Amino acid sequence: MLLSELYQKSNDKRRFLQRVDLALQTLKDQERKIIELRYGLTGKEPMTLQQIGTLFDLSRERIRQLEARALRKLRHPSRLNRIRDLL
């Protein structure tokens, strides 16, 4: 299920956003920023790998790798427990 779908189904939007932020805080700064930009969590339109790569002066492939690593971390059981009740 997409984050936007979970947000729409959530009864308590503020709490939902707090939980997402809490989960993102467990990432390194660079990983967090990449996820925020990639999925539009900053209130702006989601960015492409190429656009994010330009911002960070990294290749699109390196951004893809960092995004994948961050998503793996977020899927880890210890981090999932922080947002489990939203799923």
N, C-alpha and C positions, 0 to 999 in steps of 0.2 A: 504494500500500500504506500502511495506517495505521501510525503510530508504534508503537502497541501490538502490531500484528502483527509488525513488525520486531523488537521487543523479545522477543517470544515465540520467534521463530526464531533469535535470536542465541545463539551458543554461549557467548559471554563477556559476560554481562549488565553487569558492572561497566564493561568497556571501552565497551560500547554507550552506557551512561549518561554516561560521560566525554565521548564524542564528541558526543552531543546537547548536553551542557552547553557544550562548546567552540563549537559552532555558535551556540548562543544568546548566548554572550558577545560575539559580533560585532554584536549588536543594541544599540540604545540601551536604557537602563534601563527606560523606560516600555514599549517594544515587547516586551522580554524578559518583563516581568512580565505583560503582557496575554497573551502566548502561554502562559506557565506556568499562569496561571489558567484560560484558555480550554480548555486540553487536559489539565488536572489533573496537571501535571508537578511539583506541589509535594506530591504524596502525598494531596491532597484531591480531592473530586469536581470535575469540570469545571464551570465557571461559565458562565452565559448572558451574552450581550452586555449585557443590561440590568443584571445583577448587577455586572459589571465596571465598567460606566458609573457606577453608584452609588458604587462605591469610589473612582473617579478623579474624580468629579463632572463627568463628560462624558456626552454623549448616546450612546445605543446605536449610532447611525449613525457617530459619530466613532470609537467603539471598533472598529466593523466596518472602517472605513477604516484605522485604525492596524494592526489585525490583518492586513488584506490587504497593506499595505505591508511589514510584517515578514515575511510568508510569501514575498512576491516577493524580498526580500533573501535569505532562506534558500535560495531556489531558484537564486540566481545561481551561475554556474559556480565562481567563486572560493570561495564558501562550501560548495558541494556537494563540492568536492574534499576537504574536511575529514571528510566522512562517507561518501564514495563506497564505501569497502570494506564498509560495512554494508548497502548496497543490493544 
